[in-house]
Amino acid sequence: MSITLENIAVDCANAKALATFWAAVLSSEVEAEANEFFATIKATAGPTLMFLQVPEPRTGKNRLHLDLATADWSAEVDRLVDLGAKRLDEHTEYGTHWITLADPEGNVFDLAEHH
């Protein structure tokens, strides 16, 4: 028997709004049945991102985050900020250069520079 990773679930205040941000980040689409309570992003490969409305606000730093990478780093950082991401910090460690950002609901994620 084997296990596959089907979904990455994200608790949020507005599922459709946050899914719309992430669909734009990943150049994907939000599934048609999306609403403020439940939304998914069409996955071309890998697990589906699933957004679920929860009543409690996020407190503290999220314990799981997405690590993204791109060859066009500075242009993509600008694009993500234009979409609503907030710049938090920038690092160069372990031979990798990346920026830590937050999505519109404050969930932290990283964008690394591919050479």
Biopython code that builds the backbone (N, CA, C, O; Angstrom):
import numpy as np
from Bio.PDB.StructureBuilder import StructureBuilder

atoms = [
    (1, "MET", "N", (0.842, -1.172, 0.000)),
    (1, "MET", "CA", (0.000, 0.000, 0.000)),
    (1, "MET", "C", (0.892, 1.240, 0.000)),
    (1, "MET", "O", (1.976, 1.232, 0.583)),
    (2, "SER", "N", (0.428, 2.312, -0.660)),
    (2, "SER", "CA", (1.203, 3.550, -0.670)),
    (2, "SER", "C", (0.292, 4.728, -0.348)),
    (2, "SER", "O", (-0.928, 4.655, -0.495)),
    (3, "ILE", "N", (0.902, 5.790, 0.084)),
    (3, "ILE", "CA", (0.186, 7.019, 0.428)),
    (3, "ILE", "C", (0.595, 8.094, -0.564)),
    (3, "ILE", "O", (1.770, 8.203, -0.915)),
    (4, "THR", "N", (-0.369, 8.891, -1.019)),
    (4, "THR", "CA", (-0.076, 10.020, -1.896)),
    (4, "THR", "C", (-0.530, 11.307, -1.224)),
    (4, "THR", "O", (-1.471, 11.304, -0.431)),
    (5, "LEU", "N", (0.135, 12.390, -1.540)),
    (5, "LEU", "CA", (-0.246, 13.711, -1.037)),
    (5, "LEU", "C", (-1.268, 14.290, -2.004)),
    (5, "LEU", "O", (-0.924, 14.614, -3.140)),
    (6, "GLU", "N", (-2.512, 14.424, -1.577)),
    (6, "GLU", "CA", (-3.604, 14.888, -2.430)),
    (6, "GLU", "C", (-3.848, 16.389, -2.312)),
    (6, "GLU", "O", (-3.999, 17.073, -3.325)),
    (7, "ASN", "N", (-3.889, 16.904, -1.088)),
    (7, "ASN", "CA", (-4.229, 18.304, -0.849)),
    (7, "ASN", "C", (-3.286, 18.920, 0.176)),
    (7, "ASN", "O", (-2.765, 18.238, 1.058)),
    (8, "ILE", "N", (-3.083, 20.205, 0.040)),
    (8, "ILE", "CA", (-2.480, 21.004, 1.098)),
    (8, "ILE", "C", (-3.581, 21.955, 1.528)),
    (8, "ILE", "O", (-4.006, 22.811, 0.753)),
    (9, "ALA", "N", (-4.046, 21.805, 2.767)),
    (9, "ALA", "CA", (-5.164, 22.599, 3.269)),
    (9, "ALA", "C", (-4.659, 23.841, 3.988)),
    (9, "ALA", "O", (-3.702, 23.783, 4.761)),
    (10, "VAL", "N", (-5.315, 24.964, 3.722)),
    (10, "VAL", "CA", (-4.961, 26.235, 4.338)),
    (10, "VAL", "C", (-6.202, 26.780, 5.037)),
    (10, "VAL", "O", (-7.207, 27.064, 4.386)),
    (11, "ASP", "N", (-6.137, 26.927, 6.359)),
    (11, "ASP", "CA", (-7.216, 27.574, 7.102)),
    (11, "ASP", "C", (-7.153, 29.068, 6.832)),
    (11, "ASP", "O", (-6.067, 29.643, 6.758)),
    (12, "CYS", "N", (-8.316, 29.700, 6.686)),
    (12, "CYS", "CA", (-8.318, 31.119, 6.350)),
    (12, "CYS", "C", (-9.643, 31.760, 6.721)),
    (12, "CYS", "O", (-10.582, 31.076, 7.128)),
    (13, "ALA", "N", (-9.716, 33.075, 6.578)),
    (13, "ALA", "CA", (-10.938, 33.821, 6.869)),
    (13, "ALA", "C", (-11.877, 33.842, 5.667)),
    (13, "ALA", "O", (-13.095, 33.794, 5.839)),
    (14, "ASN", "N", (-11.331, 33.912, 4.450)),
    (14, "ASN", "CA", (-12.146, 33.942, 3.238)),
    (14, "ASN", "C", (-11.488, 33.040, 2.202)),
    (14, "ASN", "O", (-10.488, 33.412, 1.588)),
    (15, "ALA", "N", (-12.055, 31.853, 2.012)),
    (15, "ALA", "CA", (-11.442, 30.844, 1.151)),
    (15, "ALA", "C", (-11.308, 31.310, -0.292)),
    (15, "ALA", "O", (-10.240, 31.157, -0.884)),
    (16, "LYS", "N", (-12.345, 31.865, -0.861)),
    (16, "LYS", "CA", (-12.287, 32.273, -2.268)),
    (16, "LYS", "C", (-11.277, 33.395, -2.487)),
    (16, "LYS", "O", (-10.526, 33.376, -3.462)),
    (17, "ALA", "N", (-11.259, 34.370, -1.585)),
    (17, "ALA", "CA", (-10.323, 35.494, -1.733)),
    (17, "ALA", "C", (-8.876, 35.012, -1.660)),
    (17, "ALA", "O", (-8.046, 35.417, -2.473)),
    (18, "LEU", "N", (-8.570, 34.148, -0.685)),
    (18, "LEU", "CA", (-7.189, 33.683, -0.561)),
    (18, "LEU", "C", (-6.827, 32.747, -1.707)),
    (18, "LEU", "O", (-5.700, 32.792, -2.201)),
    (19, "ALA", "N", (-7.754, 31.904, -2.138)),
    (19, "ALA", "CA", (-7.504, 31.027, -3.288)),
    (19, "ALA", "C", (-7.241, 31.851, -4.546)),
    (19, "ALA", "O", (-6.404, 31.481, -5.369)),
    (20, "THR", "N", (-7.949, 32.959, -4.695)),
    (20, "THR", "CA", (-7.748, 33.824, -5.863)),
    (20, "THR", "C", (-6.331, 34.398, -5.866)),
    (20, "THR", "O", (-5.692, 34.455, -6.917)),
    (21, "PHE", "N", (-5.832, 34.825, -4.695)),
    (21, "PHE", "CA", (-4.450, 35.307, -4.593)),
    (21, "PHE", "C", (-3.479, 34.201, -5.017)),
    (21, "PHE", "O", (-2.610, 34.429, -5.858)),
    (22, "TRP", "N", (-3.625, 32.996, -4.432)),
    (22, "TRP", "CA", (-2.691, 31.912, -4.706)),
    (22, "TRP", "C", (-2.792, 31.406, -6.143)),
    (22, "TRP", "O", (-1.788, 30.984, -6.715)),
    (23, "ALA", "N", (-3.975, 31.441, -6.729)),
    (23, "ALA", "CA", (-4.117, 31.058, -8.140)),
    (23, "ALA", "C", (-3.325, 32.022, -9.014)),
    (23, "ALA", "O", (-2.675, 31.598, -9.969)),
    (24, "ALA", "N", (-3.372, 33.309, -8.699)),
    (24, "ALA", "CA", (-2.600, 34.296, -9.455)),
    (24, "ALA", "C", (-1.100, 34.072, -9.261)),
    (24, "ALA", "O", (-0.330, 34.165, -10.216)),
    (25, "VAL", "N", (-0.686, 33.778, -8.027)),
    (25, "VAL", "CA", (0.731, 33.506, -7.750)),
    (25, "VAL", "C", (1.222, 32.343, -8.604)),
    (25, "VAL", "O", (2.303, 32.406, -9.189)),
    (26, "LEU", "N", (0.417, 31.277, -8.673)),
    (26, "LEU", "CA", (0.827, 30.048, -9.348)),
    (26, "LEU", "C", (0.372, 29.961, -10.805)),
    (26, "LEU", "O", (0.494, 28.909, -11.432)),
    (27, "SER", "N", (-0.155, 31.072, -11.348)),
    (27, "SER", "CA", (-0.662, 31.111, -12.728)),
    (27, "SER", "C", (-1.621, 29.950, -12.980)),
    (27, "SER", "O", (-1.493, 29.212, -13.957)),
    (28, "SER", "N", (-2.571, 29.815, -12.082)),
    (28, "SER", "CA", (-3.547, 28.739, -12.144)),
    (28, "SER", "C", (-4.948, 29.336, -12.061)),
    (28, "SER", "O", (-5.120, 30.541, -12.245)),
    (29, "GLU", "N", (-5.943, 28.506, -11.787)),
    (29, "GLU", "CA", (-7.321, 28.967, -11.695)),
    (29, "GLU", "C", (-7.982, 28.422, -10.442)),
    (29, "GLU", "O", (-7.665, 27.327, -9.976)),
    (30, "VAL", "N", (-8.899, 29.202, -9.912)),
    (30, "VAL", "CA", (-9.724, 28.748, -8.792)),
    (30, "VAL", "C", (-10.866, 27.930, -9.390)),
    (30, "VAL", "O", (-11.470, 28.332, -10.385)),
    (31, "GLU", "N", (-11.160, 26.778, -8.778)),
    (31, "GLU", "CA", (-12.266, 25.939, -9.245)),
    (31, "GLU", "C", (-13.571, 26.726, -9.204)),
    (31, "GLU", "O", (-13.752, 27.574, -8.330)),
    (32, "ALA", "N", (-14.471, 26.459, -10.127)),
    (32, "ALA", "CA", (-15.707, 27.229, -10.315)),
    (32, "ALA", "C", (-16.617, 27.239, -9.091)),
    (32, "ALA", "O", (-17.314, 28.229, -8.868)),
    (33, "GLU", "N", (-16.637, 26.175, -8.293)),
    (33, "GLU", "CA", (-17.556, 26.114, -7.149)),
    (33, "GLU", "C", (-17.033, 26.849, -5.916)),
    (33, "GLU", "O", (-17.624, 26.724, -4.844)),
    (34, "ALA", "N", (-15.967, 27.594, -6.033)),
    (34, "ALA", "CA", (-15.367, 28.299, -4.903)),
    (34, "ALA", "C", (-16.348, 29.286, -4.278)),
    (34, "ALA", "O", (-17.158, 29.906, -4.967)),
    (35, "ASN", "N", (-16.255, 29.417, -2.956)),
    (35, "ASN", "CA", (-17.025, 30.411, -2.225)),
    (35, "ASN", "C", (-16.213, 30.838, -1.005)),
    (35, "ASN", "O", (-15.075, 30.394, -0.847)),
    (36, "GLU", "N", (-16.757, 31.674, -0.151)),
    (36, "GLU", "CA", (-15.992, 32.187, 0.982)),
    (36, "GLU", "C", (-15.627, 31.099, 2.002)),
    (36, "GLU", "O", (-14.736, 31.298, 2.828)),
    (37, "PHE", "N", (-16.314, 29.954, 1.943)),
    (37, "PHE", "CA", (-16.093, 28.878, 2.910)),
    (37, "PHE", "C", (-15.122, 27.804, 2.428)),
    (37, "PHE", "O", (-14.394, 27.222, 3.233)),
    (38, "PHE", "N", (-15.105, 27.534, 1.107)),
    (38, "PHE", "CA", (-14.302, 26.445, 0.551)),
    (38, "PHE", "C", (-13.890, 26.786, -0.872)),
    (38, "PHE", "O", (-14.715, 27.209, -1.681)),
    (39, "ALA", "N", (-12.614, 26.600, -1.172)),
    (39, "ALA", "CA", (-12.124, 26.836, -2.527)),
    (39, "ALA", "C", (-10.895, 25.973, -2.772)),
    (39, "ALA", "O", (-10.128, 25.687, -1.852)),
    (40, "THR", "N", (-10.718, 25.567, -4.014)),
    (40, "THR", "CA", (-9.514, 24.838, -4.412)),
    (40, "THR", "C", (-8.948, 25.471, -5.674)),
    (40, "THR", "O", (-9.648, 26.128, -6.445)),
    (41, "ILE", "N", (-7.658, 25.247, -5.851)),
    (41, "ILE", "CA", (-6.970, 25.712, -7.046)),
    (41, "ILE", "C", (-6.687, 24.506, -7.912)),
    (41, "ILE", "O", (-6.206, 23.484, -7.422)),
    (42, "LYS", "N", (-6.982, 24.617, -9.206)),
    (42, "LYS", "CA", (-6.688, 23.550, -10.150)),
    (42, "LYS", "C", (-5.191, 23.274, -10.128)),
    (42, "LYS", "O", (-4.370, 24.177, -10.289)),
    (43, "ALA", "N", (-4.866, 22.027, -9.930)),
    (43, "ALA", "CA", (-3.452, 21.641, -9.902)),
    (43, "ALA", "C", (-3.086, 20.986, -11.223)),
    (43, "ALA", "O", (-3.744, 20.039, -11.654)),
    (44, "THR", "N", (-2.033, 21.491, -11.871)),
    (44, "THR", "CA", (-1.553, 20.852, -13.094)),
    (44, "THR", "C", (-0.664, 19.671, -12.743)),
    (44, "THR", "O", (-0.602, 18.686, -13.480)),
    (45, "ALA", "N", (0.010, 19.775, -11.632)),
    (45, "ALA", "CA", (0.843, 18.682, -11.128)),
    (45, "ALA", "C", (0.962, 18.857, -9.627)),
    (45, "ALA", "O", (0.955, 19.981, -9.127)),
    (46, "GLY", "N", (1.070, 17.771, -8.922)),
    (46, "GLY", "CA", (1.227, 17.843, -7.482)),
    (46, "GLY", "C", (-0.104, 17.977, -6.773)),
    (46, "GLY", "O", (-1.162, 17.837, -7.387)),
    (47, "PRO", "N", (-0.050, 18.249, -5.477)),
    (47, "PRO", "CA", (-1.277, 18.316, -4.682)),
    (47, "PRO", "C", (-2.100, 19.564, -4.994)),
    (47, "PRO", "O", (-1.583, 20.570, -5.479)),
    (48, "THR", "N", (-3.386, 19.468, -4.703)),
    (48, "THR", "CA", (-4.306, 20.594, -4.837)),
    (48, "THR", "C", (-4.168, 21.487, -3.610)),
    (48, "THR", "O", (-4.051, 20.988, -2.491)),
    (49, "LEU", "N", (-4.182, 22.797, -3.812)),
    (49, "LEU", "CA", (-4.269, 23.721, -2.685)),
    (49, "LEU", "C", (-5.745, 23.899, -2.361)),
    (49, "LEU", "O", (-6.536, 24.281, -3.223)),
    (50, "MET", "N", (-6.110, 23.619, -1.113)),
    (50, "MET", "CA", (-7.489, 23.680, -0.664)),
    (50, "MET", "C", (-7.580, 24.707, 0.467)),
    (50, "MET", "O", (-6.799, 24.657, 1.417)),
    (51, "PHE", "N", (-8.529, 25.633, 0.364)),
    (51, "PHE", "CA", (-8.690, 26.709, 1.333)),
    (51, "PHE", "C", (-10.007, 26.517, 2.066)),
    (51, "PHE", "O", (-11.051, 26.327, 1.442)),
    (52, "LEU", "N", (-9.954, 26.566, 3.386)),
    (52, "LEU", "CA", (-11.111, 26.303, 4.227)),
    (52, "LEU", "C", (-11.304, 27.447, 5.213)),
    (52, "LEU", "O", (-10.380, 27.804, 5.943)),
    (53, "GLN", "N", (-12.496, 28.019, 5.236)),
    (53, "GLN", "CA", (-12.775, 29.088, 6.189)),
    (53, "GLN", "C", (-12.887, 28.499, 7.598)),
    (53, "GLN", "O", (-13.559, 27.491, 7.814)),
    (54, "VAL", "N", (-12.220, 29.145, 8.539)),
    (54, "VAL", "CA", (-12.306, 28.761, 9.946)),
    (54, "VAL", "C", (-12.688, 30.008, 10.748)),
    (54, "VAL", "O", (-12.390, 31.128, 10.330)),
    (55, "PRO", "N", (-13.346, 29.820, 11.895)),
    (55, "PRO", "CA", (-13.820, 30.987, 12.651)),
    (55, "PRO", "C", (-12.725, 31.734, 13.408)),
    (55, "PRO", "O", (-12.840, 32.939, 13.634)),
    (56, "GLU", "N", (-11.665, 31.031, 13.802)),
    (56, "GLU", "CA", (-10.640, 31.684, 14.614)),
    (56, "GLU", "C", (-9.558, 32.310, 13.732)),
    (56, "GLU", "O", (-9.222, 31.768, 12.679)),
    (57, "PRO", "N", (-9.019, 33.442, 14.161)),
    (57, "PRO", "CA", (-7.933, 34.069, 13.394)),
    (57, "PRO", "C", (-6.616, 33.310, 13.599)),
    (57, "PRO", "O", (-6.431, 32.606, 14.591)),
    (58, "ARG", "N", (-5.717, 33.476, 12.638)),
    (58, "ARG", "CA", (-4.384, 32.896, 12.764)),
    (58, "ARG", "C", (-3.637, 33.649, 13.849)),
    (58, "ARG", "O", (-3.699, 34.877, 13.910)),
    (59, "THR", "N", (-2.936, 32.928, 14.700)),
    (59, "THR", "CA", (-2.102, 33.574, 15.716)),
    (59, "THR", "C", (-0.690, 33.031, 15.591)),
    (59, "THR", "O", (-0.498, 31.821, 15.469)),
    (60, "GLY", "N", (0.275, 33.893, 15.620)),
    (60, "GLY", "CA", (1.666, 33.473, 15.527)),
    (60, "GLY", "C", (2.059, 33.063, 14.114)),
    (60, "GLY", "O", (1.271, 33.161, 13.173)),
    (61, "LYS", "N", (3.284, 32.608, 13.994)),
    (61, "LYS", "CA", (3.845, 32.186, 12.714)),
    (61, "LYS", "C", (3.284, 30.825, 12.322)),
    (61, "LYS", "O", (3.155, 29.929, 13.157)),
    (62, "ASN", "N", (2.946, 30.681, 11.016)),
    (62, "ASN", "CA", (2.479, 29.373, 10.570)),
    (62, "ASN", "C", (3.630, 28.364, 10.630)),
    (62, "ASN", "O", (4.774, 28.695, 10.317)),
    (63, "ARG", "N", (3.318, 27.144, 11.032)),
    (63, "ARG", "CA", (4.328, 26.102, 11.231)),
    (63, "ARG", "C", (4.704, 25.383, 9.938)),
    (63, "ARG", "O", (5.739, 24.719, 9.881)),
    (64, "LEU", "N", (3.891, 25.505, 8.921)),
    (64, "LEU", "CA", (4.141, 24.908, 7.621)),
    (64, "LEU", "C", (4.033, 26.023, 6.598)),
    (64, "LEU", "O", (3.095, 26.818, 6.646)),
    (65, "HIS", "N", (4.981, 26.091, 5.672)),
    (65, "HIS", "CA", (4.879, 27.129, 4.657)),
    (65, "HIS", "C", (5.338, 26.582, 3.312)),
    (65, "HIS", "O", (6.007, 25.552, 3.240)),
    (66, "LEU", "N", (4.969, 27.284, 2.258)),
    (66, "LEU", "CA", (5.348, 26.897, 0.906)),
    (66, "LEU", "C", (6.671, 27.546, 0.547)),
    (66, "LEU", "O", (6.904, 28.716, 0.852)),
    (67, "ASP", "N", (7.535, 26.781, -0.102)),
    (67, "ASP", "CA", (8.782, 27.283, -0.666)),
    (67, "ASP", "C", (8.637, 27.248, -2.179)),
    (67, "ASP", "O", (8.478, 26.181, -2.771)),
    (68, "LEU", "N", (8.692, 28.414, -2.799)),
    (68, "LEU", "CA", (8.580, 28.546, -4.242)),
    (68, "LEU", "C", (9.940, 28.952, -4.792)),
    (68, "LEU", "O", (10.793, 29.432, -4.045)),
    (69, "ALA", "N", (10.148, 28.762, -6.096)),
    (69, "ALA", "CA", (11.425, 29.143, -6.715)),
    (69, "ALA", "C", (11.167, 29.642, -8.130)),
    (69, "ALA", "O", (10.210, 29.230, -8.786)),
    (70, "THR", "N", (12.036, 30.537, -8.586)),
    (70, "THR", "CA", (11.924, 31.094, -9.933)),
    (70, "THR", "C", (13.288, 31.546, -10.426)),
    (70, "THR", "O", (14.166, 31.888, -9.634)),
    (71, "ALA", "N", (13.458, 31.544, -11.749)),
    (71, "ALA", "CA", (14.683, 32.065, -12.359)),
    (71, "ALA", "C", (14.597, 33.587, -12.520)),
    (71, "ALA", "O", (15.629, 34.256, -12.579)),
    (72, "ASP", "N", (13.393, 34.136, -12.590)),
    (72, "ASP", "CA", (13.183, 35.578, -12.768)),
    (72, "ASP", "C", (12.805, 36.197, -11.432)),
    (72, "ASP", "O", (11.714, 36.746, -11.274)),
    (73, "TRP", "N", (13.712, 36.103, -10.477)),
    (73, "TRP", "CA", (13.440, 36.391, -9.078)),
    (73, "TRP", "C", (12.912, 37.801, -8.823)),
    (73, "TRP", "O", (11.835, 37.940, -8.244)),
    (74, "SER", "N", (13.616, 38.840, -9.226)),
    (74, "SER", "CA", (13.201, 40.204, -8.868)),
    (74, "SER", "C", (11.872, 40.568, -9.522)),
    (74, "SER", "O", (11.054, 41.241, -8.895)),
    (75, "ALA", "N", (11.634, 40.146, -10.759)),
    (75, "ALA", "CA", (10.355, 40.423, -11.416)),
    (75, "ALA", "C", (9.224, 39.696, -10.703)),
    (75, "ALA", "O", (8.137, 40.251, -10.543)),
    (76, "GLU", "N", (9.465, 38.461, -10.275)),
    (76, "GLU", "CA", (8.416, 37.704, -9.581)),
    (76, "GLU", "C", (8.142, 38.266, -8.187)),
    (76, "GLU", "O", (6.995, 38.275, -7.740)),
    (77, "VAL", "N", (9.173, 38.729, -7.504)),
    (77, "VAL", "CA", (8.954, 39.369, -6.200)),
    (77, "VAL", "C", (8.048, 40.582, -6.391)),
    (77, "VAL", "O", (7.083, 40.755, -5.646)),
    (78, "ASP", "N", (8.345, 41.417, -7.376)),
    (78, "ASP", "CA", (7.517, 42.589, -7.655)),
    (78, "ASP", "C", (6.079, 42.188, -7.996)),
    (78, "ASP", "O", (5.128, 42.822, -7.539)),
    (79, "ARG", "N", (5.927, 41.130, -8.803)),
    (79, "ARG", "CA", (4.588, 40.659, -9.189)),
    (79, "ARG", "C", (3.807, 40.193, -7.969)),
    (79, "ARG", "O", (2.625, 40.507, -7.834)),
    (80, "LEU", "N", (4.458, 39.444, -7.078)),
    (80, "LEU", "CA", (3.773, 38.950, -5.885)),
    (80, "LEU", "C", (3.351, 40.091, -4.964)),
    (80, "LEU", "O", (2.260, 40.063, -4.395)),
    (81, "VAL", "N", (4.203, 41.080, -4.821)),
    (81, "VAL", "CA", (3.857, 42.252, -4.007)),
    (81, "VAL", "C", (2.680, 42.995, -4.646)),
    (81, "VAL", "O", (1.776, 43.440, -3.940)),
    (82, "ASP", "N", (2.684, 43.131, -5.970)),
    (82, "ASP", "CA", (1.559, 43.763, -6.661)),
    (82, "ASP", "C", (0.257, 42.987, -6.464)),
    (82, "ASP", "O", (-0.821, 43.580, -6.443)),
    (83, "LEU", "N", (0.355, 41.658, -6.320)),
    (83, "LEU", "CA", (-0.833, 40.826, -6.090)),
    (83, "LEU", "C", (-1.366, 40.947, -4.664)),
    (83, "LEU", "O", (-2.507, 40.577, -4.391)),
    (84, "GLY", "N", (-0.532, 41.468, -3.749)),
    (84, "GLY", "CA", (-0.980, 41.640, -2.367)),
    (84, "GLY", "C", (-0.080, 41.012, -1.320)),
    (84, "GLY", "O", (-0.389, 41.073, -0.130)),
    (85, "ALA", "N", (1.035, 40.406, -1.735)),
    (85, "ALA", "CA", (1.977, 39.847, -0.768)),
    (85, "ALA", "C", (2.738, 40.978, -0.080)),
    (85, "ALA", "O", (2.892, 42.069, -0.630)),
    (86, "LYS", "N", (3.205, 40.696, 1.124)),
    (86, "LYS", "CA", (3.993, 41.669, 1.885)),
    (86, "LYS", "C", (5.399, 41.119, 2.078)),
    (86, "LYS", "O", (5.573, 39.970, 2.483)),
    (87, "ARG", "N", (6.401, 41.945, 1.785)),
    (87, "ARG", "CA", (7.797, 41.561, 2.004)),
    (87, "ARG", "C", (8.088, 41.546, 3.489)),
    (87, "ARG", "O", (7.752, 42.489, 4.205)),
    (88, "LEU", "N", (8.722, 40.463, 3.960)),
    (88, "LEU", "CA", (9.062, 40.371, 5.382)),
    (88, "LEU", "C", (10.556, 40.385, 5.631)),
    (88, "LEU", "O", (11.033, 41.125, 6.491)),
    (89, "ASP", "N", (11.307, 39.571, 4.883)),
    (89, "ASP", "CA", (12.745, 39.454, 5.139)),
    (89, "ASP", "C", (13.420, 38.856, 3.916)),
    (89, "ASP", "O", (12.767, 38.225, 3.084)),
    (90, "GLU", "N", (14.723, 39.055, 3.810)),
    (90, "GLU", "CA", (15.492, 38.501, 2.696)),
    (90, "GLU", "C", (16.718, 37.800, 3.263)),
    (90, "GLU", "O", (17.328, 38.278, 4.219)),
    (91, "HIS", "N", (17.079, 36.656, 2.667)),
    (91, "HIS", "CA", (18.168, 35.833, 3.190)),
    (91, "HIS", "C", (19.061, 35.313, 2.071)),
    (91, "HIS", "O", (18.620, 35.134, 0.936)),
    (92, "THR", "N", (20.312, 35.076, 2.410)),
    (92, "THR", "CA", (21.221, 34.318, 1.568)),
    (92, "THR", "C", (21.968, 33.385, 2.499)),
    (92, "THR", "O", (22.850, 33.807, 3.247)),
    (93, "GLU", "N", (21.606, 32.110, 2.444)),
    (93, "GLU", "CA", (22.219, 31.085, 3.285)),
    (93, "GLU", "C", (22.236, 29.772, 2.532)),
    (93, "GLU", "O", (21.430, 29.551, 1.629)),
    (94, "TYR", "N", (23.157, 28.902, 2.906)),
    (94, "TYR", "CA", (23.225, 27.552, 2.338)),
    (94, "TYR", "C", (23.303, 27.571, 0.812)),
    (94, "TYR", "O", (22.834, 26.640, 0.158)),
    (95, "GLY", "N", (23.892, 28.623, 0.243)),
    (95, "GLY", "CA", (24.024, 28.732, -1.201)),
    (95, "GLY", "C", (22.740, 29.143, -1.910)),
    (95, "GLY", "O", (22.644, 29.021, -3.131)),
    (96, "THR", "N", (21.751, 29.627, -1.160)),
    (96, "THR", "CA", (20.463, 30.002, -1.741)),
    (96, "THR", "C", (20.089, 31.416, -1.314)),
    (96, "THR", "O", (20.297, 31.815, -0.169)),
    (97, "HIS", "N", (19.532, 32.162, -2.262)),
    (97, "HIS", "CA", (19.029, 33.501, -1.991)),
    (97, "HIS", "C", (17.507, 33.432, -2.052)),
    (97, "HIS", "O", (16.958, 32.942, -3.039)),
    (98, "TRP", "N", (16.807, 33.915, -1.014)),
    (98, "TRP", "CA", (15.347, 33.891, -1.011)),
    (98, "TRP", "C", (14.780, 35.044, -0.228)),
    (98, "TRP", "O", (15.471, 35.680, 0.569)),
    (99, "ILE", "N", (13.507, 35.307, -0.467)),
    (99, "ILE", "CA", (12.771, 36.322, 0.258)),
    (99, "ILE", "C", (11.601, 35.638, 0.969)),
    (99, "ILE", "O", (10.970, 34.729, 0.431)),
    (100, "THR", "N", (11.336, 36.091, 2.168)),
    (100, "THR", "CA", (10.172, 35.627, 2.914)),
    (100, "THR", "C", (9.084, 36.683, 2.748)),
    (100, "THR", "O", (9.307, 37.873, 2.970)),
    (101, "LEU", "N", (7.903, 36.215, 2.352)),
    (101, "LEU", "CA", (6.759, 37.090, 2.130)),
    (101, "LEU", "C", (5.576, 36.575, 2.947)),
    (101, "LEU", "O", (5.622, 35.474, 3.498)),
    (102, "ALA", "N", (4.521, 37.378, 3.020)),
    (102, "ALA", "CA", (3.263, 36.955, 3.646)),
    (102, "ALA", "C", (2.141, 37.172, 2.639)),
    (102, "ALA", "O", (2.116, 38.181, 1.934)),
    (103, "ASP", "N", (1.210, 36.216, 2.577)),
    (103, "ASP", "CA", (0.053, 36.370, 1.697)),
    (103, "ASP", "C", (-0.931, 37.366, 2.338)),
    (103, "ASP", "O", (-0.675, 37.836, 3.446)),
    (104, "PRO", "N", (-2.037, 37.696, 1.678)),
    (104, "PRO", "CA", (-2.955, 38.706, 2.221)),
    (104, "PRO", "C", (-3.532, 38.391, 3.604)),
    (104, "PRO", "O", (-4.003, 39.302, 4.286)),
    (105, "GLU", "N", (-3.506, 37.123, 4.035)),
    (105, "GLU", "CA", (-3.986, 36.784, 5.377)),
    (105, "GLU", "C", (-2.843, 36.572, 6.363)),
    (105, "GLU", "O", (-3.064, 36.137, 7.493)),
    (106, "GLY", "N", (-1.606, 36.885, 5.930)),
    (106, "GLY", "CA", (-0.463, 36.822, 6.828)),
    (106, "GLY", "C", (0.280, 35.498, 6.862)),
    (106, "GLY", "O", (1.210, 35.339, 7.653)),
    (107, "ASN", "N", (-0.111, 34.531, 6.012)),
    (107, "ASN", "CA", (0.606, 33.256, 5.950)),
    (107, "ASN", "C", (1.956, 33.460, 5.273)),
    (107, "ASN", "O", (2.034, 34.025, 4.183)),
    (108, "VAL", "N", (3.000, 33.004, 5.917)),
    (108, "VAL", "CA", (4.362, 33.202, 5.436)),
    (108, "VAL", "C", (4.703, 32.182, 4.361)),
    (108, "VAL", "O", (4.317, 31.017, 4.457)),
    (109, "PHE", "N", (5.437, 32.628, 3.323)),
    (109, "PHE", "CA", (5.971, 31.734, 2.294)),
    (109, "PHE", "C", (7.273, 32.315, 1.779)),
    (109, "PHE", "O", (7.562, 33.494, 1.982)),
    (110, "ASP", "N", (8.061, 31.477, 1.109)),
    (110, "ASP", "CA", (9.371, 31.900, 0.605)),
    (110, "ASP", "C", (9.427, 31.794, -0.913)),
    (110, "ASP", "O", (8.787, 30.931, -1.513)),
    (111, "LEU", "N", (10.207, 32.689, -1.527)),
    (111, "LEU", "CA", (10.492, 32.622, -2.950)),
    (111, "LEU", "C", (12.000, 32.644, -3.123)),
    (111, "LEU", "O", (12.659, 33.640, -2.824)),
    (112, "ALA", "N", (12.542, 31.524, -3.612)),
    (112, "ALA", "CA", (13.985, 31.385, -3.803)),
    (112, "ALA", "C", (14.361, 31.737, -5.234)),
    (112, "ALA", "O", (13.549, 31.650, -6.154)),
    (113, "GLU", "N", (15.612, 32.134, -5.390)),
    (113, "GLU", "CA", (16.156, 32.484, -6.699)),
    (113, "GLU", "C", (16.856, 31.269, -7.288)),
    (113, "GLU", "O", (17.834, 30.772, -6.730)),
    (114, "HIS", "N", (16.340, 30.792, -8.433)),
    (114, "HIS", "CA", (16.989, 29.707, -9.198)),
    (114, "HIS", "C", (17.969, 30.326, -10.166)),
    (114, "HIS", "O", (17.660, 31.339, -10.793)),
    (115, "HIS", "N", (19.132, 29.746, -10.301)),
    (115, "HIS", "CA", (20.127, 30.271, -11.265)),
    (115, "HIS", "C", (20.138, 29.437, -12.504)),
    (115, "HIS", "O", (20.902, 29.714, -13.428)),
]
sb = StructureBuilder()
sb.init_structure("model")
sb.init_model(0)
sb.init_chain("A")
sb.init_seg("    ")
for serial, (resi, resn, name, xyz) in enumerate(atoms, 1):
    if name == "N":
        sb.init_residue(resn, " ", resi, " ")
    sb.init_atom(name, np.array(xyz, "f"), 0.0, 1.0, " ", f" {name:<3s}", serial, name[0])
structure = sb.get_structure()
